[in-house]
């Protein structure tokens, strides 16, 4: 670096006298110099040589000139810029004060009034620049300079200049410009940003001014980026006093994961910050769920896209279709010891019943502790992903936002069970207490009651609270029935794994075993409804094992409904049974009756009935209702229902299905950036789920603004061939190939598109779903008559697809065609494009 500064000093000797280094950052070195012509101090920023070497210098300097046109009292102006011997530099005024970073090193947190005042200054600067079409991309304390009581934003346009100048390099390396602690989720994910990215970054800076630390931290840059994408900020706390609730709400909105949920403009953010603690003067803020995390994931596509993303129903109900507690919002419980995660107990020993006992005790303990006033307990779905034991305790604590963790082991024979329970401090992993339990005279159900009582005692002793455990026995007092049900649940999980591995025959046999166990359990306790509900879900599971959907639903659907009705006779208005029955009516509507209003009405009635306040796990019912609404053409309402599902339990077993639904409905509403965000987040969170390769491929074929990258399309096709269940690949591959043909058509490669589409037709001979994908290619090729012919054939096979075809953006070019209107209906759905 000394060589570079000497070269620059020599080259600029007639204009600037460079004196000394006064700072350095990730992109540049900063030197104090004197402007010889105007006799004033200036700051010379020299881009790091290794960064400058990778840039297109002309493009960089052109972007710098655009930023130099900004003139605002809260923006540090750019005086000059240039290139000397492959070195890129720019000149700014020298500000005598300090940076906000330096202020925070000396005083943290800042007084509330001072922090709000500085944030308003920055918001004013952002609003002005955004109106000129310039996004900062690197708002952080180091780029906020303090001149007396005023804040000035430095380096405007620099990050954009580097991004534009190094466009190819950045896209190849996946590098996102910005500083990890202050980067928006969309920056972290490497997707396109707009002005709302700067709003998120300013929210991070204001959070740090008020609390002394950024909202997210971590040992590595990658860890911090992951937390921006997935975690909720910790509650805002100060030693002197609390952050005013009105101000906390302002920051909550600025830090929403989805850009659409933030302030629309920096001016709106600034106006909210002008609010005083007087209710009469306060700016009204739209209600947003506290640290709502509606950012991440989905699985099955509705109706026509269901066929491309087949197996929406893939055992997606979890273990009982509605018996788990909803995941509470992690942002409200960060490291609070009354917020608890009970991790799945380990099973030790050769006895195969040990595993089912361990799982059952874990889940019953979760259910029982969930009834304790003052405790917040993570659902079984929430902790299931940590059952491998490979994740450190502190990482689990941060992910789930809990302060206490319960672990345990189960060992011994059926006649001599031994259970060890441990209570851990989630922040440190330190064991607070442990206890060895053995069955009482009450047998296994007595053991689970004893276990819950012991944990309650641990919490009273260690947390200093009187935890009144509302002791309840299992819904059955028959030990054998309880163990049989747990064994059946384990068998059902095994059947799912076998199906996904491609062994359909073994999956069928395992479901048979699970059903037999449940039949015996139900006979041992005729008043117990749960075995009947799970048997109904097993009947529903069987509809996934054959591609001939209508035939298997006709066979197993009536049995599932009969079991749901039996459960409802034992326990009227049981949400899990209502959801099961509604789901079967939904499948009948889609695949058997092909659009019967009676089945649709029955499905919606039961699914909505399942969404009662005492349903502790409404997420899967919301998800299925979203599917029904989407296939009915109510895309906006379907999107809302999918969000409700995601908020109810972000770690639901069918979380990929929910995020996929959020992508689908956003796409049908032409909310392209939201659709891209959901799809990309799903791909990051579920890299082995082929359906997120599917949504990325679909976006390339849509008028979404995405570049029709043919090479990327084929990479996605190959990726899905590797990750899709082996039993489905032969059926799905021609559909993916047809979508790739659509990407080729969008790219103007019409001959290649026609050849690829013909190859897909040959490979998928006899697949009636292919006409839908074929129509998507033909319309892009301008073949209107052939497009309408393919759609007509498809609707003969699937008449329930009319609403989705009306909403599909690819068919917008023929939306006014008389024949198209006759096929799909007279009105197109009202869409809600992004603001």
MARLUMLO-188135 format. One record per residue (C-alpha): x, y, z. Coordinates in steps of 0.5 Angstrom, whole numbers, padded with zeros to 4 digits, always signed. Layout:
# MARLUMLO-188135
XYZ
...
//
This chain:
# MARLUMLO-188135
+0000+0000+0000
+0006+0005+0001
+0007+0004-0006
+0000+0006-0008
+0000+0012-0004
+0006+0015-0006
+0004+0014-0014
-0002+0018-0012
+0001+0023-0008
+0006+0024-0014
+0001+0024-0019
-0004+0029-0015
+0002+0034-0013
+0000+0040-0017
-0007+0039-0014
-0007+0036-0007
-0002+0036-0002
-0003+0029+0002
-0001+0029+0009
-0003+0023+0013
-0008+0017+0013
-0014+0018+0018
-0018+0012+0017
-0019+0005+0013
-0024+0001+0011
-0026-0005+0007
-0026-0001+0001
-0022+0004+0001
-0016+0008+0005
-0017+0015+0007
-0012+0021+0007
-0012+0028+0010
-0010+0033+0004
-0010+0040+0003
-0014+0042-0004
-0008+0047-0006
-0013+0051-0011
-0018+0053-0006
-0014+0052+0000
-0019+0048+0004
-0018+0041+0008
-0020+0035+0004
-0021+0027+0005
-0018+0023-0001
-0021+0016-0001
-0016+0011-0005
-0020+0005-0007
-0016-0001-0005
-0012-0003-0011
-0014-0011-0011
-0021-0008-0011
-0019-0003-0016
-0016-0008-0021
-0023-0012-0021
-0027-0006-0023
-0029-0003-0030
-0025+0004-0029
-0030+0008-0034
-0036+0005-0031
-0034+0006-0024
-0032+0014-0025
-0039+0015-0029
-0043+0012-0023
-0038+0017-0019
-0040+0023-0023
-0048+0021-0022
-0047+0021-0014
-0043+0027-0015
-0049+0031-0017
-0052+0030-0010
-0053+0036-0006
-0056+0036+0000
-0055+0039+0007
-0054+0032+0010
-0050+0029+0005
-0043+0029+0004
-0041+0032-0003
-0036+0029-0008
-0031+0034-0010
-0027+0030-0015
-0025+0023-0017
-0021+0020-0022
-0016+0015-0024
-0008+0015-0024
-0004+0009-0026
-0010+0004-0025
-0011+0007-0018
-0018+0010-0017
-0020+0016-0012
-0025+0021-0010
-0025+0027-0006
-0029+0029-0001
-0029+0035+0004
-0026+0034+0011
-0031+0034+0017
-0028+0036+0023
-0032+0032+0027
-0033+0025+0029
-0036+0019+0025
-0042+0016+0029
-0038+0009+0030
-0033+0013+0034
-0039+0017+0038
-0041+0010+0039
-0035+0007+0042
-0035+0013+0047
-0042+0013+0049
-0047+0007+0048
-0052+0007+0048
-0054+0014+0046
-0059+0019+0049
-0066+0017+0046
-0067+0024+0043
-0060+0025+0040
-0061+0018+0037
-0068+0020+0034
-0065+0026+0031
-0059+0023+0028
-0064+0018+0025
-0068+0023+0022
-0062+0027+0019
-0060+0020+0015
-0067+0019+0013
-0068+0026+0010
-0061+0025+0006
-0064+0018+0004
-0070+0021+0001
-0067+0026-0003
-0062+0021-0006
-0067+0016-0007
-0071+0021-0011
-0065+0022-0016
-0065+0014-0017
-0059+0013-0012
-0059+0008-0007
-0053+0008-0002
-0053+0000+0000
-0048+0001+0005
-0051+0005+0011
-0047+0004+0017
-0045+0008+0023
-0038+0009+0020
-0041+0012+0014
-0045+0017+0018
-0041+0023+0020
-0043+0028+0026
-0042+0036+0025
-0044+0039+0031
-0051+0036+0032
-0052+0034+0025
-0051+0028+0021
-0048+0028+0014
-0048+0021+0010
-0042+0020+0007
-0040+0015+0001
-0046+0016-0003
-0046+0012-0009
-0040+0009-0008
-0043+0002-0007
-0047+0003-0013
-0041+0005-0017
-0037-0001-0015
-0043-0006-0016
-0044-0003-0023
-0037-0003-0025
-0036-0010-0022
-0043-0013-0025
-0040-0019-0028
-0035-0021-0022
-0040-0020-0017
-0045-0024-0020
-0040-0030-0021
-0038-0029-0014
-0044-0028-0011
-0041-0022-0007
-0046-0017-0004
-0044-0010-0003
-0045-0008+0004
-0043-0009+0011
-0046-0015+0014
-0048-0012+0021
-0053-0007+0017
-0055-0011+0011
-0062-0012+0009
-0064-0019+0008
-0065-0018+0000
-0057-0016+0000
-0055-0022+0004
-0059-0026-0001
-0056-0023-0007
-0062-0021-0010
-0064-0014-0013
-0065-0008-0008
-0069-0002-0008
-0069+0004-0003
-0073+0000+0002
-0066-0004+0003
-0063+0003+0006
-0069+0004+0010
-0067-0003+0013
-0060-0001+0014
-0062+0005+0018
-0067+0001+0022
-0060-0003+0024
-0056+0003+0026
-0062+0007+0030
-0063+0000+0034
-0055+0000+0035
-0056+0008+0037
-0061+0006+0042
-0058-0001+0045
-0051+0000+0044
-0051-0006+0039
-0053-0008+0032
-0059-0012+0032
-0055-0018+0030
-0048-0021+0031
-0044-0027+0030
-0037-0030+0030
-0037-0030+0022
-0040-0025+0017
-0044-0031+0014
-0047-0032+0021
-0049-0025+0021
-0052-0025+0014
-0056-0032+0016
-0059-0028+0022
-0061-0022+0018
-0065-0027+0013
-0068-0032+0019
-0068-0029+0026
-0072-0024+0029
-0068-0018+0033
-0067-0019+0041
-0072-0014+0045
-0069-0007+0045
-0066-0006+0052
-0063+0000+0056
-0060+0000+0063
-0063+0007+0064
-0070+0007+0061
-0074+0003+0056
-0074+0005+0049
-0081+0008+0048
-0086+0003+0045
-0088+0008+0040
-0081+0008+0037
-0080+0001+0038
-0086+0000+0033
-0082+0004+0028
-0076+0000+0029
-0080-0006+0028
-0083-0004+0022
-0076-0002+0019
-0073-0008+0020
-0078-0013+0017
-0076-0018+0013
-0080-0017+0007
-0079-0010+0004
-0086-0009+0003
-0087-0010+0010
-0083-0004+0011
-0084+0004+0010
-0085+0005+0003
-0080+0011+0003
-0075+0014+0007
-0079+0020+0008
-0085+0016+0011
-0079+0013+0016
-0077+0020+0018
-0084+0022+0019
-0085+0016+0024
-0079+0019+0028
-0082+0026+0028
-0087+0022+0033
-0087+0025+0040
-0089+0021+0046
-0096+0024+0046
-0101+0020+0043
-0105+0026+0039
-0098+0028+0035
-0096+0021+0034
-0096+0018+0027
-0101+0012+0026
-0097+0006+0024
-0100+0000+0020
-0100-0006+0025
-0095-0011+0023
-0094-0017+0027
-0088-0016+0032
-0082-0018+0029
-0086-0022+0024
-0082-0027+0020
-0086-0028+0014
-0079-0029+0010
-0078-0036+0009
-0081-0042+0005
-0086-0047+0001
-0087-0054-0002
-0093-0056-0006
-0096-0052-0012
-0103-0051-0013
-0107-0055-0018
-0103-0054-0025
-0097-0052-0021
-0098-0058-0016
-0097-0063-0022
-0090-0060-0023
-0089-0059-0016
-0092-0066-0015
-0093-0069-0008
-0096-0063-0005
-0100-0068+0000
-0093-0071+0001
-0094-0073+0009
-0095-0066+0010
-0099-0066+0016
-0094-0068+0021
-0095-0073+0026
-0103-0072+0027
-0105-0066+0023
-0106-0061+0029
-0103-0064+0035
-0097-0059+0036
-0097-0053+0039
-0096-0047+0035
-0089-0044+0035
-0089-0037+0039
-0085-0031+0036
-0078-0032+0038
-0077-0024+0038
-0081-0024+0044
-0077-0029+0048
-0070-0028+0047
-0066-0032+0052
-0072-0031+0057
-0071-0037+0062
-0079-0038+0062
-0078-0039+0054
-0077-0047+0054
-0075-0052+0048
-0075-0059+0050
-0071-0063+0045
-0072-0070+0043
-0070-0075+0048
-0064-0080+0046
-0066-0087+0046
-0061-0092+0048
-0061-0099+0048
-0063-0105+0043
-0070-0105+0045
-0074-0102+0039
-0080-0099+0044
-0075-0095+0047
-0075-0090+0041
-0082-0089+0041
-0082-0088+0049
-0077-0083+0048
-0081-0079+0043
-0088-0080+0046
-0085-0077+0053
-0082-0071+0049
-0088-0069+0046
-0092-0070+0052
-0088-0066+0056
-0088-0061+0051
-0096-0061+0051
-0096-0061+0059
-0091-0055+0060
-0095-0051+0055
-0101-0051+0059
-0097-0048+0065
-0099-0040+0066
-0092-0036+0065
-0089-0041+0060
-0088-0041+0053
-0086-0047+0050
-0083-0049+0043
-0087-0054+0039
-0085-0061+0037
-0085-0059+0030
-0080-0053+0032
-0075-0057+0036
-0075-0063+0031
-0070-0061+0026
-0065-0061+0032
-0066-0068+0034
-0059-0070+0031
-0056-0067+0037
-0051-0064+0032
-0053-0057+0033
-0049-0053+0039
-0054-0051+0045
-0053-0044+0044
-0054-0044+0037
-0061-0047+0038
-0062-0042+0044
-0061-0036+0039
-0065-0040+0033
-0071-0041+0038
-0070-0035+0042
-0071-0039+0049
-0067-0038+0055
-0068-0046+0058
-0067-0052+0054
-0069-0059+0057
-0066-0065+0054
-0066-0073+0056
-0065-0080+0055
-0069-0086+0055
-0066-0093+0056
-0068-0100+0059
-0073-0105+0058
-0080-0104+0057
-0081-0107+0064
-0075-0103+0067
-0075-0096+0064
-0070-0091+0066
-0071-0083+0064
-0065-0078+0065
-0068-0071+0065
-0063-0065+0065
-0065-0057+0065
-0059-0053+0061
-0058-0045+0061
-0059-0044+0054
-0054-0038+0053
-0048-0042+0056
-0050-0049+0056
-0049-0050+0063
-0053-0056+0066
-0057-0053+0072
-0060-0059+0075
-0061-0067+0073
-0066-0072+0075
-0066-0080+0074
-0073-0082+0074
-0076-0089+0074
-0084-0091+0072
-0088-0091+0078
-0094-0096+0080
-0098-0092+0075
-0094-0095+0069
-0092-0091+0063
-0097-0085+0064
-0095-0084+0071
-0088-0083+0068
-0090-0078+0064
-0094-0074+0069
-0088-0075+0074
-0083-0073+0069
-0087-0066+0068
-0087-0065+0075
-0080-0066+0076
-0079-0061+0070
-0083-0056+0074
-0080-0057+0080
-0073-0055+0077
-0076-0049+0074
-0079-0047+0081
-0072-0048+0084
-0067-0045+0078
-0072-0039+0076
-0074-0037+0082
-0082-0037+0080
-0087-0041+0083
-0089-0045+0077
-0096-0048+0078
-0096-0054+0073
-0103-0056+0071
-0102-0063+0072
-0106-0067+0067
-0106-0075+0065
-0105-0077+0058
-0112-0077+0054
-0112-0084+0055
-0110-0088+0062
-0109-0094+0058
-0101-0095+0058
-0101-0100+0052
-0106-0096+0048
-0101-0090+0049
-0095-0094+0047
-0098-0097+0041
-0100-0090+0038
-0093-0088+0039
-0090-0094+0036
-0095-0092+0030
-0093-0085+0029
-0085-0087+0029
-0088-0092+0023
-0091-0087+0020
-0085-0083+0020
-0081-0089+0017
-0086-0089+0011
-0085-0082+0009
-0077-0083+0009
-0078-0090+0005
-0083-0086+0000
-0078-0080-0001
-0072-0085-0002
-0076-0088-0008
-0078-0095-0004
-0086-0094-0005
-0087-0102-0003
-0084-0101+0003
-0087-0095+0005
-0094-0098+0004
-0092-0104+0008
-0090-0099+0014
-0096-0095+0013
-0100-0102+0014
-0096-0103+0020
-0098-0096+0023
-0105-0097+0022
-0106-0104+0025
-0102-0101+0031
-0107-0095+0031
-0113-0100+0030
-0111-0104+0037
-0110-0097+0041
-0117-0095+0039
-0120-0101+0041
-0116-0101+0048
-0119-0094+0049
-0126-0093+0046
-0126-0086+0048
-0120-0084+0045
-0120-0080+0039
-0113-0079+0037
-0112-0086+0034
-0118-0085+0029
-0115-0078+0027
-0108-0081+0025
-0111-0087+0022
-0115-0082+0017
-0108-0079+0016
-0105-0085+0014
-0111-0086+0009
-0109-0080+0006
-0102-0081+0006
-0103-0087+0002
-0106-0082-0004
-0099-0080-0005
-0097-0087-0007
-0100-0087-0014
-0100-0082-0019
-0107-0084-0021
-0109-0079-0016
-0117-0080-0018
-0117-0087-0017
-0113-0088-0010
-0117-0082-0007
-0124-0086-0009
-0121-0092-0006
-0118-0088+0001
-0122-0082+0001
-0128-0085+0004
-0124-0089+0009
-0121-0082+0012
-0128-0079+0012
-0131-0084+0016
-0125-0084+0021
-0126-0077+0022
-0133-0077+0023
-0132-0083+0028
-0127-0078+0032
-0132-0073+0032
-0137-0077+0035
-0132-0079+0040
-0130-0071+0041
-0134-0066+0037
-0131-0060+0034
-0124-0064+0034
-0120-0059+0030
-0115-0065+0027
-0121-0069+0025
-0124-0063+0022
-0118-0061+0018
-0117-0068+0016
-0124-0069+0013
-0123-0062+0010
-0117-0064+0006
-0120-0070+0003
-0126-0066+0001
-0121-0061-0002
-0117-0067-0006
-0124-0070-0008
-0126-0063-0011
-0119-0063-0015
-0118-0070-0017
-0124-0074-0017
-0130-0069-0018
-0126-0064-0022
-0129-0058-0019
-0136-0060-0016
-0138-0054-0012
-0141-0059-0007
-0134-0061-0005
-0131-0055-0005
-0136-0052+0000
-0135-0058+0004
-0127-0057+0004
-0128-0050+0006
-0133-0051+0011
-0129-0056+0015
-0122-0052+0014
-0125-0046+0017
-0128-0050+0022
-0121-0053+0024
-0119-0045+0025
-0122-0044+0032
-0118-0041+0038
-0117-0047+0042
-0113-0050+0036
-0106-0050+0038
-0103-0052+0032
-0107-0048+0026
-0102-0048+0021
-0103-0054+0017
-0111-0052+0017
-0109-0045+0014
-0104-0048+0009
-0109-0052+0006
-0114-0047+0006
-0109-0043+0002
-0109-0048-0003
-0116-0048-0004
-0117-0041-0004
-0111-0040-0009
-0114-0046-0014
-0121-0042-0013
-0118-0036-0016
-0118-0032-0009
-0110-0030-0010
-0110-0025-0005
-0114-0028+0000
-0110-0035-0001
-0103-0031+0000
-0106-0028+0007
-0108-0035+0009
-0101-0038+0007
-0098-0032+0011
-0102-0034+0017
-0100-0041+0016
-0092-0039+0016
-0093-0034+0022
-0097-0040+0026
-0091-0044+0026
-0085-0043+0022
-0082-0049+0023
-0088-0054+0021
-0086-0060+0018
-0089-0057+0011
-0086-0051+0012
-0083-0052+0005
-0090-0052+0002
-0092-0046+0006
-0087-0042+0003
-0088-0045-0004
-0095-0043-0003
-0093-0036-0002
-0088-0036-0008
-0094-0038-0012
-0099-0033-0010
-0094-0027-0010
-0093-0029-0017
-0100-0030-0019
-0101-0023-0016
-0095-0020-0020
-0091-0018-0014
-0085-0020-0017
-0080-0018-0012
-0084-0022-0007
-0084-0028-0011
-0077-0028-0012
-0076-0027-0005
-0080-0033-0003
-0077-0037-0008
-0070-0035-0006
-0071-0036+0001
-0074-0043+0000
-0068-0045-0004
-0063-0042+0001
-0067-0046+0007
-0068-0052+0004
-0063-0053-0001
-0065-0061-0002
-0072-0059-0004
-0073-0060-0011
-0079-0055-0011
-0075-0049-0010
-0071-0051-0016
-0078-0051-0020
-0080-0044-0018
-0073-0041-0020
-0074-0044-0027
-0081-0042-0027
-0079-0035-0025
-0074-0035-0031
-0080-0037-0036
-0085-0031-0033
-0085-0024-0035
-0082-0023-0028
-0076-0018-0030
-0071-0024-0029
-0066-0025-0035
-0068-0031-0039
-0062-0035-0037
-0062-0041-0041
-0055-0044-0038
-0058-0043-0031
-0065-0046-0033
-0061-0053-0035
-0057-0052-0029
-0064-0052-0025
-0067-0058-0029
-0060-0062-0027
-0061-0060-0020
-0068-0062-0020
-0066-0069-0023
-0061-0070-0017
-0066-0068-0011
-0073-0070-0013
-0075-0077-0011
-0073-0082-0015
-0080-0085-0016
-0082-0078-0019
-0077-0076-0024
-0079-0080-0030
-0086-0076-0029
-0083-0069-0028
-0077-0069-0032
-0081-0067-0039
-0085-0062-0035
-0078-0059-0033
-0076-0059-0040
-0082-0056-0043
-0081-0050-0038
-0074-0050-0040
-0076-0049-0047
-0080-0043-0045
-0074-0040-0042
-0071-0041-0049
-0077-0038-0052
-0076-0032-0048
-0069-0031-0049
-0071-0031-0057
-0068-0038-0058
-0074-0040-0062
-0071-0046-0066
-0068-0049-0059
-0075-0048-0056
-0079-0051-0061
-0074-0057-0061
-0073-0058-0054
-0081-0057-0053
-0082-0063-0058
-0077-0067-0054
-0081-0066-0048
-0087-0068-0052
-0084-0075-0054
-0081-0076-0047
-0088-0075-0044
-0093-0078-0048
-0099-0080-0045
-0098-0074-0039
-0104-0070-0040
-0101-0065-0035
-0096-0063-0040
-0101-0059-0044
-0101-0054-0039
-0093-0053-0040
-0094-0054-0047
-0099-0048-0047
-0094-0044-0043
-0088-0045-0049
-0093-0044-0055
-0096-0037-0052
-0088-0035-0052
-0087-0037-0059
-0093-0033-0061
-0097-0039-0063
-0104-0037-0061
-0108-0042-0064
-0104-0048-0062
-0104-0045-0055
-0111-0045-0054
-0111-0052-0057
-0107-0054-0051
-0111-0050-0046
-0117-0053-0049
-0114-0061-0048
-0112-0059-0041
-0118-0056-0039
-0122-0063-0041
-0117-0066-0036
-0117-0061-0031
-0123-0057-0031
-0122-0054-0024
-0116-0050-0027
-0119-0045-0030
-0118-0040-0024
-0111-0041-0024
-0110-0040-0032
-0114-0034-0032
-0108-0031-0027
-0102-0034-0030
-0098-0028-0032
-0096-0032-0038
-0102-0032-0041
-0103-0025-0041
-0102-0024-0048
-0108-0028-0050
-0112-0025-0044
-0117-0021-0049
-0118-0027-0054
-0125-0029-0055
-0123-0036-0055
-0119-0036-0048
-0125-0032-0045
-0129-0038-0047
-0125-0043-0044
-0123-0040-0037
-0128-0035-0036
-0130-0028-0037
-0127-0024-0032
-0119-0024-0030
-0117-0024-0023
-0116-0017-0019
-0108-0017-0018
-0105-0013-0013
-0098-0011-0016
-0093-0008-0012
-0093-0001-0010
//
